[in-house]
Protein backbone atom coordinates (compact mmCIF):
# COMPACT_ATOMS: atom_id res chain seq x y z
CA UNK A 1 0.00 0.00 0.00
CA UNK A 2 2.79 2.41 0.91
CA UNK A 3 4.44 2.10 -2.48
CA UNK A 4 1.15 2.71 -4.29
CA UNK A 5 0.33 5.69 -2.08
CA UNK A 6 3.74 7.22 -2.63
CA UNK A 7 3.49 6.77 -6.38
CA UNK A 8 0.08 8.44 -6.36
CA UNK A 9 1.34 11.40 -4.32
CA UNK A 10 4.39 11.80 -6.57
CA UNK A 11 2.17 11.78 -9.66
CA UNK A 12 -0.10 14.43 -8.17
CA UNK A 13 2.85 16.63 -7.21
CA UNK A 14 4.19 16.33 -10.75
CA UNK A 15 0.79 17.18 -12.22
CA UNK A 16 0.40 20.23 -9.96
CA UNK A 17 3.88 21.41 -10.94
CA UNK A 18 3.05 21.04 -14.62
CA UNK A 19 -0.22 22.94 -14.22
CA UNK A 20 1.59 25.84 -12.59
CA UNK A 21 4.66 25.81 -14.84
CA UNK A 22 7.00 24.75 -12.06
CA UNK A 23 9.86 22.27 -11.90
CA UNK A 24 9.23 19.17 -9.78
CA UNK A 25 12.61 19.54 -8.08
CA UNK A 26 11.48 22.87 -6.61
CA UNK A 27 8.96 21.11 -4.35
CA UNK A 28 10.11 19.01 -1.37
CA UNK A 29 7.81 16.25 -0.18
CA UNK A 30 7.88 15.88 3.60
CA UNK A 31 6.56 12.50 4.72
CA UNK A 32 4.67 13.24 7.92
CA UNK A 33 5.37 10.15 9.99
CA UNK A 34 3.82 11.04 13.36
CA UNK A 35 2.39 8.02 15.22
CA UNK A 36 3.90 5.68 12.63
CA UNK A 37 6.23 2.91 13.85
CA UNK A 38 9.90 2.74 12.89
CA UNK A 39 9.22 -0.25 10.63
CA UNK A 40 6.88 1.85 8.49
CA UNK A 41 9.46 4.63 8.23
CA UNK A 42 12.06 2.05 7.20
CA UNK A 43 9.74 0.91 4.43
CA UNK A 44 9.32 4.50 3.24
CA UNK A 45 13.10 5.00 3.47
CA UNK A 46 13.64 1.94 1.28
CA UNK A 47 11.26 3.50 -1.26
CA UNK A 48 13.48 6.57 -1.44
CA UNK A 49 11.99 8.94 1.17
CA UNK A 50 14.68 10.95 2.97
CA UNK A 51 12.66 13.83 4.45
CA UNK A 52 10.40 13.07 7.40
CA UNK A 53 8.27 15.41 9.48
CA UNK A 54 7.34 14.82 13.10
CA UNK A 55 4.96 16.68 15.40
CA UNK A 56 6.27 15.57 18.78
CA UNK A 57 9.77 16.08 20.13
CA UNK A 58 10.03 12.74 21.92
CA UNK A 59 8.88 10.80 18.89
CA UNK A 60 11.34 12.60 16.64
CA UNK A 61 14.24 12.07 19.06
CA UNK A 62 13.46 8.36 19.47
CA UNK A 63 13.24 7.75 15.73
CA UNK A 64 16.37 9.80 15.07
CA UNK A 65 18.40 7.44 17.25
CA UNK A 66 17.47 4.25 15.40
CA UNK A 67 16.98 5.31 11.79
CA UNK A 68 19.66 6.06 9.15
CA UNK A 69 21.59 9.27 9.63
CA UNK A 70 21.07 10.54 6.08
CA UNK A 71 17.44 11.27 6.92
CA UNK A 72 16.47 14.95 7.05
CA UNK A 73 14.19 15.52 10.03
CA UNK A 74 11.70 18.39 10.16
CA UNK A 75 9.91 19.53 13.31
CA UNK A 76 6.50 20.54 12.04
CA UNK A 77 4.40 20.49 15.22
CA UNK A 78 3.99 23.08 17.95
CA UNK A 79 7.28 23.32 19.83
CA UNK A 80 7.45 24.02 23.55
CA UNK A 81 10.45 26.00 24.73
CA UNK A 82 11.51 23.40 27.29
CA UNK A 83 11.74 20.76 24.53
CA UNK A 84 13.99 22.68 22.11
CA UNK A 85 17.19 21.27 23.63
CA UNK A 86 16.20 17.71 22.72
CA UNK A 87 16.00 18.31 18.96
CA UNK A 88 18.19 21.35 18.24
CA UNK A 89 21.04 19.20 16.90
CA UNK A 90 18.79 16.66 15.17
CA UNK A 91 16.54 18.64 12.85
CA UNK A 92 17.23 20.28 9.49
CA UNK A 93 14.35 22.70 9.88
CA UNK A 94 11.88 23.87 12.53
CA UNK A 95 8.63 24.86 10.81
CA UNK A 96 6.65 26.14 13.76
CA UNK A 97 8.34 29.18 15.30
CA UNK A 98 5.47 31.30 16.55
CA UNK A 99 6.80 33.53 19.33
CA UNK A 100 9.81 35.66 20.16
CA UNK A 101 10.34 33.64 23.34
CA UNK A 102 10.55 30.40 21.36
CA UNK A 103 12.99 32.02 18.93
CA UNK A 104 15.10 33.20 21.88
CA UNK A 105 15.23 29.65 23.25
CA UNK A 106 16.22 28.24 19.85
CA UNK A 107 18.93 30.89 19.60
CA UNK A 108 20.28 30.00 23.05
CA UNK A 109 20.29 26.23 22.47
CA UNK A 110 21.80 26.58 18.98
CA UNK A 111 24.60 28.70 20.44
CA UNK A 112 25.37 25.95 22.97
CA UNK A 113 25.87 23.52 20.09
CA UNK A 114 27.72 26.07 17.95
CA UNK A 115 25.26 25.66 15.11
CA UNK A 116 22.78 27.75 13.16
CA UNK A 117 19.18 26.63 13.41
CA UNK A 118 17.11 26.88 10.25
CA UNK A 119 13.57 27.99 11.04
CA UNK A 120 10.30 28.96 9.43
CA UNK A 121 7.89 31.45 10.92
CA UNK A 122 4.44 29.94 11.40
CA UNK A 123 1.75 32.37 10.24
CA UNK A 124 -1.89 31.96 11.20
CA UNK A 125 -3.13 33.25 7.85
CA UNK A 126 -6.71 32.09 8.42
CA UNK A 127 -6.71 33.60 11.94
CA UNK A 128 -8.17 30.44 13.45
CA UNK A 129 -8.39 30.60 17.24
CA UNK A 130 -7.53 26.90 17.48
CA UNK A 131 -4.25 27.32 15.60
CA UNK A 132 -0.83 28.60 16.62
CA UNK A 133 1.08 31.13 14.58
CA UNK A 134 1.89 34.81 14.17
CA UNK A 135 -0.93 36.96 12.83
CA UNK A 136 -0.10 38.35 9.37
CA UNK A 137 -0.23 41.95 10.57
CA UNK A 138 2.30 41.17 13.33
CA UNK A 139 4.84 39.58 10.99
CA UNK A 140 6.99 42.63 10.28
CA UNK A 141 7.41 43.45 13.97
CA UNK A 142 8.22 39.81 14.75
CA UNK A 143 10.91 39.68 12.07
CA UNK A 144 12.49 42.90 13.36
CA UNK A 145 12.80 41.34 16.81
CA UNK A 146 14.50 38.11 15.71
CA UNK A 147 16.52 39.23 12.67
CA UNK A 148 19.55 39.97 14.82
CA UNK A 149 19.82 36.49 16.31
CA UNK A 150 23.17 35.07 15.19
CA UNK A 151 22.35 31.36 15.60
CA UNK A 152 19.04 31.42 13.74
CA UNK A 153 18.46 31.60 10.00
CA UNK A 154 14.91 32.40 8.93
CA UNK A 155 14.31 30.44 5.73
CA UNK A 156 10.69 31.29 5.04
CA UNK A 157 7.11 30.91 6.18
CA UNK A 158 4.75 28.10 7.13
CA UNK A 159 1.00 27.92 7.58
CA UNK A 160 -1.57 25.30 8.48
CA UNK A 161 -4.68 25.96 6.42
CA UNK A 162 -8.16 25.08 7.67
CA UNK A 163 -9.44 21.58 7.01
CA UNK A 164 -12.00 21.97 4.23
CA UNK A 165 -13.96 19.63 2.00
CA UNK A 166 -13.01 21.55 -1.13
CA UNK A 167 -9.25 22.31 -1.34
CA UNK A 168 -10.03 25.32 -3.55
CA UNK A 169 -11.34 27.09 -0.45
CA UNK A 170 -7.75 27.24 0.82
CA UNK A 171 -6.31 28.79 -2.33
CA UNK A 172 -6.63 32.37 -0.95
CA UNK A 173 -4.82 31.24 2.24
CA UNK A 174 -1.86 29.92 0.27
CA UNK A 175 -1.83 32.94 -2.04
CA UNK A 176 -1.75 35.25 1.00
CA UNK A 177 1.22 33.41 2.52
CA UNK A 178 3.10 33.66 -0.76
CA UNK A 179 2.39 37.39 -0.98
CA UNK A 180 3.62 37.84 2.60
CA UNK A 181 6.86 36.06 1.71
CA UNK A 182 7.36 38.19 -1.41
CA UNK A 183 6.78 41.39 0.57
CA UNK A 184 9.27 40.32 3.27
CA UNK A 185 11.90 39.27 0.72
CA UNK A 186 11.64 42.68 -0.94
CA UNK A 187 12.76 44.36 2.29
CA UNK A 188 16.16 42.60 2.20
CA UNK A 189 16.36 42.15 5.97
CA UNK A 190 19.66 40.70 7.17
CA UNK A 191 19.48 37.03 8.23
CA UNK A 192 16.04 36.62 6.63
CA UNK A 193 15.50 34.70 3.41
CA UNK A 194 12.18 33.64 1.96
CA UNK A 195 13.29 30.60 -0.02
CA UNK A 196 10.82 28.21 1.65
CA UNK A 197 7.02 28.19 1.70
CA UNK A 198 5.79 25.25 3.77
CA UNK A 199 2.09 24.90 3.05
CA UNK A 200 -0.31 22.21 1.98
CA UNK A 201 -1.14 18.83 3.49
CA UNK A 202 -2.78 15.63 2.26
CA UNK A 203 -6.10 17.33 1.60
CA UNK A 204 -4.86 20.37 -0.33
CA UNK A 205 -1.18 20.07 -1.31
CA UNK A 206 -1.88 20.27 -5.03
CA UNK A 207 -3.53 23.67 -4.64
CA UNK A 208 -0.67 24.75 -2.36
CA UNK A 209 1.88 23.80 -5.03
CA UNK A 210 -0.04 25.78 -7.64
CA UNK A 211 0.18 28.77 -5.28
CA UNK A 212 3.93 28.45 -4.74
CA UNK A 213 4.56 25.90 -1.99
CA UNK A 214 8.16 24.70 -1.91
CA UNK A 215 7.43 22.13 0.83
CA UNK A 216 4.29 20.06 1.28
CA UNK A 217 3.58 18.03 4.41
CA UNK A 218 1.85 14.78 3.50
CA UNK A 219 1.05 12.12 6.08
CA UNK A 220 -2.24 10.31 5.51
CA UNK A 221 -1.75 10.45 1.74
CA UNK A 222 1.42 8.37 2.12
CA UNK A 223 0.96 6.30 5.26
CA UNK A 224 -2.82 6.00 5.48
CA UNK A 225 -4.96 6.96 8.47
CA UNK A 226 -3.17 7.37 11.80
CA UNK A 227 -3.84 5.15 14.78
CA UNK A 228 -3.76 7.55 17.71
CA UNK A 229 -4.33 4.68 20.11
CA UNK A 230 -0.68 3.76 19.59
CA UNK A 231 0.61 7.16 20.68
PASEBA-1860 file (N, C-alpha, C; in nm, 3 decimals):
! residues 231
1> XXXXXXXX> 0.082/-0.121/0.000/0.000/0.000/0.000/0.086/0.127/0.000 ~ 0.194/0.123/0.079/0.279/0.241/0.091/0.338/0.280/-0.044 ~ 0.384/0.182/-0.118/0.444/0.210/-0.248/0.342/0.272/-0.343 ~ 0.221/0.217/-0.342/0.115/0.271/-0.429/0.078/0.413/-0.388 ~ 0.067/0.435/-0.257/0.033/0.569/-0.208/0.139/0.671/-0.248 ~ 0.264/0.632/-0.232/0.374/0.722/-0.263/0.378/0.755/-0.413 ~ 0.355/0.655/-0.493/0.349/0.677/-0.638/0.238/0.774/-0.675 ~ 0.122/0.757/-0.610/0.008/0.844/-0.636/0.039/0.988/-0.596
9> XXXXXXXX> 0.099/1.005/-0.479/0.134/1.140/-0.432/0.236/1.204/-0.527 ~ 0.338/1.128/-0.565/0.439/1.180/-0.657/0.376/1.224/-0.789 ~ 0.284/1.144/-0.839/0.217/1.178/-0.966/0.137/1.307/-0.953 ~ 0.071/1.323/-0.838/-0.010/1.443/-0.817/0.076/1.568/-0.799 ~ 0.192/1.551/-0.733/0.285/1.663/-0.721/0.334/1.704/-0.860 ~ 0.371/1.605/-0.940/0.419/1.633/-1.075/0.313/1.705/-1.157 ~ 0.189/1.657/-1.147/0.079/1.718/-1.222/0.056/1.862/-1.180 ~ 0.059/1.887/-1.047/0.040/2.023/-0.996/0.153/2.115/-1.042
17> XXXXXXXX> 0.274/2.062/-1.044/0.388/2.141/-1.094/0.369/2.177/-1.241 ~ 0.326/2.080/-1.319/0.305/2.104/-1.462/0.196/2.207/-1.485 ~ 0.089/2.198/-1.407/-0.022/2.294/-1.422/0.022/2.436/-1.393 ~ 0.118/2.450/-1.300/0.159/2.584/-1.259/0.293/2.626/-1.319 ~ 0.342/2.546/-1.415/0.466/2.581/-1.484/0.588/2.576/-1.395 ~ 0.589/2.485/-1.299/0.700/2.475/-1.206/0.778/2.346/-1.228 ~ 0.900/2.345/-1.179/0.986/2.227/-1.190/0.963/2.138/-1.068 ~ 0.948/2.009/-1.089/0.923/1.917/-0.978/1.030/1.927/-0.869
25> XXXXXXXX> 1.153/1.952/-0.907/1.261/1.954/-0.808/1.252/2.075/-0.715 ~ 1.165/2.169/-0.747/1.148/2.287/-0.661/1.050/2.263/-0.546 ~ 0.991/2.144/-0.541/0.896/2.111/-0.435/0.948/1.991/-0.356 ~ 0.965/2.010/-0.225/1.011/1.901/-0.137/0.892/1.834/-0.072 ~ 0.886/1.703/-0.085/0.781/1.625/-0.018/0.831/1.585/0.121 ~ 0.757/1.629/0.223/0.788/1.588/0.360/0.689/1.480/0.400 ~ 0.740/1.362/0.428/0.656/1.250/0.472/0.627/1.267/0.621 ~ 0.504/1.299/0.653/0.467/1.324/0.792/0.441/1.190/0.860
33> XXXXXXXX> 0.534/1.152/0.946/0.537/1.015/0.999/0.492/1.005/1.144 ~ 0.425/1.108/1.196/0.382/1.104/1.336/0.290/0.985/1.361 ~ 0.310/0.923/1.474/0.239/0.802/1.522/0.275/0.675/1.446 ~ 0.356/0.686/1.342/0.390/0.568/1.263/0.512/0.498/1.322 ~ 0.510/0.365/1.327/0.623/0.291/1.385/0.747/0.297/1.298 ~ 0.861/0.270/1.358/0.990/0.274/1.289/0.988/0.185/1.165 ~ 0.924/0.069/1.175/0.922/-0.025/1.063/0.858/0.038/0.939 ~ 0.755/0.119/0.961/0.688/0.185/0.849/0.778/0.291/0.787
41> XXXXXXXX> 0.852/0.362/0.873/0.946/0.463/0.823/1.059/0.396/0.745 ~ 1.102/0.280/0.792/1.206/0.205/0.720/1.158/0.166/0.581 ~ 1.031/0.127/0.573/0.974/0.091/0.443/0.973/0.212/0.350 ~ 0.933/0.327/0.404/0.932/0.450/0.324/1.075/0.488/0.283 ~ 1.169/0.471/0.375/1.310/0.500/0.347/1.358/0.413/0.231 ~ 1.322/0.287/0.234/1.364/0.194/0.128/1.300/0.227/-0.007 ~ 1.191/0.305/-0.002/1.126/0.350/-0.126/1.180/0.486/-0.172 ~ 1.281/0.536/-0.099/1.348/0.657/-0.144/1.320/0.783/-0.063
49> XXXXXXXX> 1.230/0.775/0.036/1.199/0.894/0.117/1.317/0.925/0.209 ~ 1.358/1.051/0.209/1.468/1.095/0.297/1.429/1.214/0.384 ~ 1.309/1.267/0.365/1.266/1.383/0.445/1.140/1.343/0.522 ~ 1.152/1.345/0.654/1.040/1.307/0.740/1.003/1.422/0.833 ~ 0.874/1.437/0.858/0.827/1.541/0.948/0.759/1.480/1.069 ~ 0.795/1.530/1.186/0.734/1.482/1.310/0.671/1.598/1.387 ~ 0.567/1.566/1.462/0.496/1.668/1.540/0.540/1.674/1.685 ~ 0.592/1.563/1.736/0.627/1.557/1.878/0.777/1.536/1.896
57> XXXXXXXX> 0.833/1.611/1.989/0.977/1.608/2.013/1.025/1.469/2.051 ~ 0.958/1.405/2.145/1.003/1.274/2.192/1.003/1.171/2.080 ~ 0.899/1.176/2.000/0.888/1.080/1.889/1.000/1.103/1.787 ~ 1.027/1.228/1.758/1.134/1.260/1.664/1.269/1.213/1.719 ~ 1.296/1.243/1.845/1.424/1.207/1.906/1.443/1.055/1.909 ~ 1.337/0.983/1.941/1.346/0.836/1.947/1.375/0.778/1.809 ~ 1.305/0.826/1.708/1.324/0.775/1.573/1.461/0.814/1.517 ~ 1.505/0.933/1.552/1.637/0.980/1.507/1.746/0.883/1.550
65> XXXXXXXX> 1.734/0.830/1.670/1.840/0.744/1.725/1.853/0.612/1.650 ~ 1.744/0.561/1.596/1.747/0.425/1.540/1.742/0.420/1.388 ~ 1.711/0.531/1.325/1.698/0.531/1.179/1.825/0.587/1.113 ~ 1.844/0.563/0.984/1.966/0.606/0.915/1.993/0.755/0.930 ~ 2.120/0.789/0.935/2.159/0.927/0.963/2.156/1.018/0.841 ~ 2.121/0.964/0.723/2.107/1.054/0.608/1.964/1.103/0.592 ~ 1.880/1.075/0.692/1.744/1.127/0.692/1.746/1.273/0.734 ~ 1.664/1.354/0.669/1.647/1.495/0.705/1.518/1.508/0.787
73> XXXXXXXX> 1.534/1.543/0.913/1.419/1.552/1.003/1.367/1.696/1.010 ~ 1.234/1.709/1.005/1.170/1.839/1.016/1.075/1.838/1.134 ~ 1.085/1.937/1.221/0.991/1.953/1.331/0.877/2.040/1.282 ~ 0.760/1.980/1.265/0.650/2.054/1.204/0.539/2.086/1.304 ~ 0.543/2.025/1.423/0.440/2.049/1.522/0.474/2.164/1.615 ~ 0.377/2.201/1.697/0.399/2.308/1.795/0.514/2.269/1.887 ~ 0.606/2.361/1.907/0.728/2.332/1.983/0.728/2.412/2.113 ~ 0.735/2.337/2.224/0.745/2.402/2.355/0.890/2.440/2.383
81> XXXXXXXX> 0.909/2.550/2.452/1.045/2.600/2.473/1.131/2.502/2.552 ~ 1.071/2.432/2.647/1.151/2.340/2.729/1.189/2.212/2.656 ~ 1.142/2.196/2.531/1.174/2.076/2.453/1.277/2.104/2.343 ~ 1.309/2.231/2.322/1.399/2.268/2.211/1.533/2.195/2.222 ~ 1.585/2.184/2.343/1.719/2.127/2.363/1.730/1.982/2.315 ~ 1.616/1.913/2.309/1.620/1.771/2.272/1.631/1.748/2.121 ~ 1.600/1.851/2.043/1.600/1.831/1.896/1.691/1.929/1.822 ~ 1.748/2.026/1.892/1.819/2.135/1.824/1.930/2.084/1.733
89> XXXXXXXX> 1.994/1.974/1.772/2.104/1.920/1.690/2.061/1.803/1.603 ~ 1.930/1.781/1.593/1.879/1.666/1.517/1.798/1.705/1.394 ~ 1.746/1.827/1.392/1.654/1.864/1.285/1.720/1.956/1.181 ~ 1.679/1.939/1.057/1.723/2.028/0.949/1.647/2.160/0.954 ~ 1.521/2.152/0.996/1.435/2.270/0.988/1.324/2.263/1.091 ~ 1.301/2.374/1.161/1.188/2.387/1.253/1.084/2.475/1.184 ~ 0.966/2.417/1.159/0.863/2.486/1.081/0.775/2.578/1.164 ~ 0.776/2.561/1.295/0.665/2.614/1.376/0.707/2.720/1.477
97> XXXXXXXX> 0.793/2.812/1.438/0.834/2.918/1.530/0.725/3.026/1.530 ~ 0.666/3.045/1.647/0.547/3.130/1.655/0.551/3.232/1.768 ~ 0.668/3.251/1.828/0.680/3.353/1.933/0.826/3.395/1.947 ~ 0.846/3.517/1.993/0.981/3.566/2.016/1.049/3.482/2.124 ~ 0.975/3.443/2.226/1.034/3.364/2.334/1.084/3.228/2.285 ~ 1.009/3.166/2.194/1.055/3.040/2.136/1.180/3.063/2.051 ~ 1.181/3.170/1.974/1.299/3.202/1.893/1.421/3.227/1.982 ~ 1.401/3.294/2.093/1.510/3.320/2.188/1.567/3.189/2.243
105> XXXXXXXX> 1.479/3.095/2.273/1.523/2.965/2.325/1.601/2.888/2.219 ~ 1.551/2.890/2.096/1.622/2.824/1.985/1.759/2.886/1.966 ~ 1.766/3.018/1.972/1.893/3.089/1.960/1.991/3.044/2.069 ~ 1.943/3.037/2.191/2.028/3.000/2.305/2.079/2.856/2.292 ~ 1.990/2.764/2.257/2.029/2.623/2.247/2.120/2.600/2.125 ~ 2.094/2.671/2.016/2.180/2.658/1.898/2.321/2.709/1.929 ~ 2.329/2.816/2.006/2.460/2.870/2.044/2.539/2.768/2.126 ~ 2.470/2.697/2.214/2.537/2.595/2.297/2.602/2.488/2.211
113> XXXXXXXX> 2.537/2.456/2.099/2.587/2.352/2.009/2.672/2.409/1.896 ~ 2.693/2.540/1.899/2.772/2.607/1.795/2.719/2.577/1.655 ~ 2.588/2.589/1.642/2.526/2.566/1.511/2.426/2.677/1.482 ~ 2.383/2.682/1.357/2.278/2.775/1.316/2.152/2.696/1.288 ~ 2.045/2.732/1.358/1.918/2.663/1.341/1.839/2.726/1.227 ~ 1.796/2.642/1.134/1.711/2.688/1.025/1.565/2.683/1.071 ~ 1.495/2.794/1.056/1.357/2.799/1.104/1.265/2.860/1.000 ~ 1.136/2.829/1.016/1.030/2.896/0.943/0.941/2.966/1.045
121> XXXXXXXX> 0.883/3.076/1.006/0.789/3.145/1.092/0.649/3.093/1.059 ~ 0.581/3.042/1.162/0.444/2.994/1.140/0.348/3.112/1.143 ~ 0.270/3.126/1.037/0.175/3.237/1.024/0.033/3.182/1.025 ~ -0.050/3.237/1.111/-0.189/3.196/1.120/-0.270/3.279/1.020 ~ -0.253/3.245/0.893/-0.313/3.325/0.785/-0.465/3.329/0.798 ~ -0.525/3.216/0.834/-0.671/3.209/0.842/-0.725/3.266/0.972 ~ -0.633/3.301/1.064/-0.671/3.360/1.194/-0.766/3.269/1.272 ~ -0.736/3.140/1.270/-0.817/3.044/1.345/-0.774/3.045/1.491
129> XXXXXXXX> -0.870/3.055/1.581/-0.839/3.060/1.724/-0.775/2.930/1.772 ~ -0.805/2.820/1.705/-0.753/2.690/1.748/-0.610/2.664/1.701 ~ -0.557/2.755/1.619/-0.425/2.732/1.560/-0.320/2.825/1.622 ~ -0.196/2.777/1.622/-0.083/2.860/1.662/-0.040/2.945/1.543 ~ 0.052/3.036/1.568/0.108/3.113/1.458/0.099/3.263/1.480 ~ 0.189/3.335/1.414/0.189/3.481/1.417/0.077/3.532/1.326 ~ 0.007/3.635/1.370/-0.093/3.696/1.283/-0.022/3.772/1.170 ~ -0.077/3.771/1.051/-0.010/3.835/0.937/0.031/3.979/0.964
137> XXXXXXXX> -0.054/4.054/1.033/-0.023/4.195/1.057/0.087/4.215/1.161 ~ 0.124/4.108/1.232/0.230/4.117/1.333/0.365/4.067/1.280 ~ 0.366/4.026/1.155/0.484/3.958/1.099/0.606/4.050/1.090 ~ 0.586/4.171/1.043/0.699/4.263/1.028/0.767/4.291/1.162 ~ 0.686/4.317/1.264/0.741/4.345/1.397/0.816/4.223/1.451 ~ 0.760/4.105/1.429/0.822/3.981/1.475/0.959/3.962/1.410 ~ 0.965/3.985/1.280/1.091/3.968/1.207/1.196/4.067/1.256 ~ 1.155/4.190/1.283/1.249/4.290/1.336/1.312/4.242/1.467
145> XXXXXXXX> 1.233/4.175/1.550/1.280/4.134/1.681/1.378/4.017/1.674 ~ 1.365/3.931/1.574/1.450/3.811/1.571/1.559/3.816/1.463 ~ 1.556/3.917/1.379/1.652/3.923/1.267/1.796/3.929/1.315 ~ 1.819/3.983/1.433/1.955/3.997/1.482/2.013/3.875/1.550 ~ 1.933/3.770/1.565/1.982/3.649/1.631/2.088/3.581/1.544 ~ 2.205/3.555/1.600/2.317/3.507/1.519/2.319/3.356/1.499 ~ 2.237/3.282/1.574/2.235/3.136/1.560/2.102/3.086/1.504 ~ 2.030/3.177/1.442/1.904/3.142/1.374/1.909/3.195/1.232
153> XXXXXXXX> 1.861/3.115/1.138/1.846/3.160/1.000/1.700/3.140/0.960 ~ 1.629/3.250/0.937/1.491/3.240/0.893/1.489/3.207/0.744 ~ 1.430/3.093/0.712/1.431/3.044/0.573/1.300/3.069/0.498 ~ 1.196/3.108/0.572/1.069/3.129/0.504/0.952/3.122/0.599 ~ 0.836/3.091/0.543/0.711/3.091/0.618/0.640/2.956/0.610 ~ 0.557/2.931/0.710/0.475/2.810/0.713/0.334/2.847/0.757 ~ 0.236/2.777/0.706/0.100/2.792/0.758/0.029/2.658/0.756 ~ -0.067/2.646/0.846/-0.157/2.530/0.848/-0.294/2.584/0.808
161> XXXXXXXX> -0.339/2.547/0.692/-0.468/2.596/0.642/-0.582/2.520/0.709 ~ -0.701/2.578/0.709/-0.816/2.508/0.767/-0.843/2.376/0.694 ~ -0.903/2.282/0.768/-0.944/2.158/0.701/-1.077/2.184/0.632 ~ -1.080/2.167/0.503/-1.200/2.197/0.423/-1.231/2.079/0.331 ~ -1.356/2.068/0.294/-1.396/1.963/0.200/-1.342/1.990/0.060 ~ -1.348/2.116/0.020/-1.301/2.155/-0.113/-1.168/2.229/-0.100 ~ -1.058/2.169/-0.146/-0.925/2.231/-0.134/-0.918/2.371/-0.194 ~ -1.003/2.399/-0.292/-1.003/2.532/-0.355/-1.032/2.643/-0.254
169> XXXXXXXX> -1.103/2.608/-0.147/-1.134/2.709/-0.045/-1.006/2.762/0.021 ~ -0.900/2.682/0.018/-0.775/2.724/0.082/-0.681/2.798/-0.013 ~ -0.719/2.810/-0.138/-0.631/2.879/-0.233/-0.598/3.022/-0.188 ~ -0.697/3.101/-0.140/-0.663/3.237/-0.095/-0.567/3.237/0.025 ~ -0.573/3.135/0.109/-0.482/3.124/0.224/-0.338/3.109/0.174 ~ -0.320/3.018/0.080/-0.186/2.992/0.027/-0.134/3.113/-0.052 ~ -0.223/3.176/-0.127/-0.183/3.294/-0.204/-0.140/3.407/-0.110 ~ -0.209/3.419/0.003/-0.175/3.525/0.100/-0.037/3.498/0.160
177> XXXXXXXX> -0.009/3.373/0.194/0.122/3.341/0.252/0.233/3.373/0.151 ~ 0.209/3.338/0.026/0.310/3.366/-0.076/0.333/3.516/-0.091 ~ 0.225/3.593/-0.088/0.239/3.739/-0.098/0.318/3.794/0.022 ~ 0.288/3.742/0.140/0.362/3.784/0.260/0.512/3.758/0.243 ~ 0.545/3.641/0.188/0.686/3.606/0.171/0.753/3.697/0.068 ~ 0.682/3.729/-0.038/0.736/3.819/-0.141/0.761/3.958/-0.083 ~ 0.665/4.006/-0.003/0.678/4.139/0.057/0.797/4.144/0.154 ~ 0.815/4.037/0.231/0.927/4.032/0.327/1.060/4.025/0.251
185> XXXXXXXX> 1.066/3.942/0.150/1.190/3.927/0.072/1.232/4.060/0.011 ~ 1.135/4.140/-0.029/1.164/4.268/-0.094/1.231/4.367/0.001 ~ 1.217/4.343/0.131/1.276/4.436/0.229/1.424/4.409/0.256 ~ 1.473/4.294/0.207/1.616/4.260/0.220/1.667/4.273/0.364 ~ 1.595/4.212/0.456/1.636/4.215/0.597/1.750/4.116/0.618 ~ 1.854/4.159/0.688/1.966/4.070/0.717/1.918/3.945/0.790 ~ 1.976/3.829/0.754/1.948/3.703/0.823/1.810/3.646/0.790 ~ 1.738/3.709/0.698/1.604/3.662/0.663/1.600/3.630/0.514
193> XXXXXXXX> 1.575/3.505/0.481/1.550/3.470/0.341/1.410/3.411/0.332 ~ 1.353/3.416/0.215/1.218/3.364/0.196/1.220/3.257/0.087 ~ 1.314/3.164/0.100/1.329/3.060/-0.002/1.231/2.944/0.017 ~ 1.170/2.935/0.136/1.082/2.821/0.165/0.941/2.868/0.197 ~ 0.842/2.803/0.135/0.702/2.819/0.170/0.649/2.680/0.204 ~ 0.629/2.654/0.332/0.579/2.525/0.377/0.428/2.536/0.394 ~ 0.356/2.482/0.300/0.209/2.490/0.305/0.150/2.379/0.221 ~ 0.036/2.330/0.267/-0.031/2.221/0.198/-0.009/2.089/0.266
201> XXXXXXXX> -0.119/2.017/0.289/-0.114/1.883/0.349/-0.192/1.787/0.260 ~ -0.216/1.666/0.309/-0.278/1.563/0.226/-0.400/1.614/0.150 ~ -0.482/1.693/0.217/-0.610/1.733/0.160/-0.598/1.840/0.051 ~ -0.488/1.919/0.055/-0.486/2.037/-0.033/-0.348/2.070/-0.091 ~ -0.255/1.973/-0.090/-0.118/2.007/-0.131/-0.106/2.043/-0.278 ~ -0.196/1.992/-0.361/-0.188/2.027/-0.503/-0.219/2.175/-0.525 ~ -0.320/2.224/-0.456/-0.353/2.367/-0.464/-0.238/2.450/-0.408 ~ -0.179/2.402/-0.298/-0.067/2.475/-0.236/0.051/2.486/-0.334
209> XXXXXXXX> 0.079/2.377/-0.405/0.188/2.380/-0.503/0.158/2.481/-0.613 ~ 0.034/2.482/-0.659/-0.004/2.578/-0.764/0.013/2.722/-0.716 ~ 0.004/2.743/-0.585/0.018/2.877/-0.528/0.160/2.906/-0.478 ~ 0.253/2.814/-0.503/0.393/2.845/-0.474/0.459/2.768/-0.362 ~ 0.393/2.668/-0.307/0.456/2.590/-0.199/0.587/2.530/-0.246 ~ 0.690/2.539/-0.161/0.816/2.470/-0.191/0.832/2.345/-0.104 ~ 0.748/2.335/0.001/0.743/2.213/0.083/0.598/2.180/0.111 ~ 0.563/2.053/0.092/0.429/2.006/0.128/0.443/1.895/0.232
217> XXXXXXXX> 0.350/1.894/0.328/0.358/1.803/0.441/0.247/1.699/0.427 ~ 0.285/1.580/0.382/0.185/1.478/0.350/0.202/1.356/0.441 ~ 0.100/1.327/0.518/0.105/1.212/0.608/0.009/1.103/0.565 ~ -0.121/1.130/0.583/-0.224/1.031/0.551/-0.216/0.986/0.405 ~ -0.184/1.078/0.316/-0.175/1.045/0.174/-0.069/0.941/0.143 ~ 0.034/0.935/0.230/0.142/0.837/0.212/0.121/0.715/0.300 ~ 0.096/0.740/0.428/0.096/0.630/0.526/-0.043/0.576/0.560 ~ -0.147/0.642/0.512/-0.282/0.600/0.548/-0.323/0.666/0.680
225> XXXXXXX> -0.443/0.634/0.726/-0.496/0.696/0.847/-0.409/0.662/0.967 ~ -0.399/0.757/1.061/-0.317/0.737/1.180/-0.395/0.663/1.287 ~ -0.324/0.584/1.362/-0.384/0.515/1.478/-0.336/0.585/1.604 ~ -0.418/0.678/1.653/-0.376/0.755/1.771/-0.375/0.674/1.898 ~ -0.436/0.556/1.894/-0.433/0.468/2.011/-0.292/0.419/2.041 ~ -0.206/0.424/1.941/-0.068/0.376/1.959/0.023/0.483/2.017 ~ -0.026/0.606/2.023/0.061/0.716/2.068/0.074/0.716/2.219
END
